[in-house]
Amino acid sequence: MLASMHVTLLSAYHGGSHQAWAEGYARNSRHRVEILSLPASFWKWRMHGGALSLAQQLEERIPRTDLVLATDMVDLATFLGLTRRRLGDTKSVLYLHENQLTYPLPEDGTTGPMRRQLGERDRHYAFINFASMRTADRVCFNSAFHRRELLAALPAFLSHYPDEKDPSWIRQIEDVAEVLPLGIDLARVDDTDPGIPALREEGRTASRVGDRTASREEDRTALQVADPTAPREERPTAPLVLWSGRWEYDKDPEAFFAALDAVAATGRAFRLAVCGANPRQAPREFLEARRRLGERVVHWGFAEEAAYLDLLRRADLVVSTARHEFFGIAVCEAMYAGAAAVLPDRLSYPDLVPAKLHGDCLYSGREELVERLCRLLDEPATTRHIGAELREAVAGFDWRTMAGVYDTRFEEIVRS
């Protein structure tokens, strides 16, 4: 084991899960981790120009460092070029939360991140990721699914360019690519301080749509809450189904609401909490679903931290219909809180759910999704048992475990 190292962590888009990951590692590492960051806005400019600002921060704030740890929003090649006199042969690690080559684009080319290209992927941002991978001493992916998907997409990506493209570039990336799962602050889910939950008072709302407060009429109907401190088996209310994904196309909310409509048509009782960030002005599928589901809704809209943790602790089921998921932080948090999960049998989910539970938790297509939901709603004892097993399965992602894994791996990289 090395004596305490100095790790310089570059976070060019410091918000959301990127910020939580960076700050979680810095808090829990046995090494000194100093974060150089930029605000989580203008993501394209962060990828273009963030390296210049971060290089300037390094010059001003960091006298020495043993390791550079950069997120995927950083143009690492440019950063290291600008800081070569200071850093010399200091080792670098690129950590990929996501990437700009396989991130799915919306079917409607006038919406989403590439609307100026009318839905065509702007390969320049993918090339920044590619050049950063070629530059780094090690490339760490947050999941095995992410690693497989991106490496498989690289040959077709290079084929778009006319000449001077060496296939060995991809092999060189493969040689330094590994999986280093996300660390998550799961300890906060265990905090049962009665002062924390924000949703105990019937009729009170912590919901928010984007940065706008929900209307007063929505406030009156947003929450009808049972005692969140009671064990699930002692609650007289219907099971609580949780949606905690972003309100965006890649999470396929239309498939989720269609499945709930089918379950509701059978007469089964359930309650619904829909949270997660909403960057859209008036998401039609959400507004229509709220009207249809009516009295079943106990929470609707973005949940601040206290409200979010309360929802996790009360949820019986967490559901995902995602078309794409590089890891699945929100699902892991709900599973750690004891919720059973109903998830697609693809993406990163088969790696999160133990193989013995695949038949209970994973589905292929709408019919299986509805069938899994109905069964778990009908069998509360089975649901509680699955929730307990899933909690145990994801507990290792907590920073109390993962910080030591990161520290040891980074020490090995520095020594190599």
Order of alpha helices (4+ residues) and beta strands (2+ residues): beta-alpha-beta-alpha-beta-alpha-alpha-beta-alpha-beta-alpha-alpha-beta-alpha-beta-beta-alpha-beta-alpha-beta-alpha-beta-alpha-beta-alpha-beta-alpha-alpha-beta-alpha-alpha-alpha
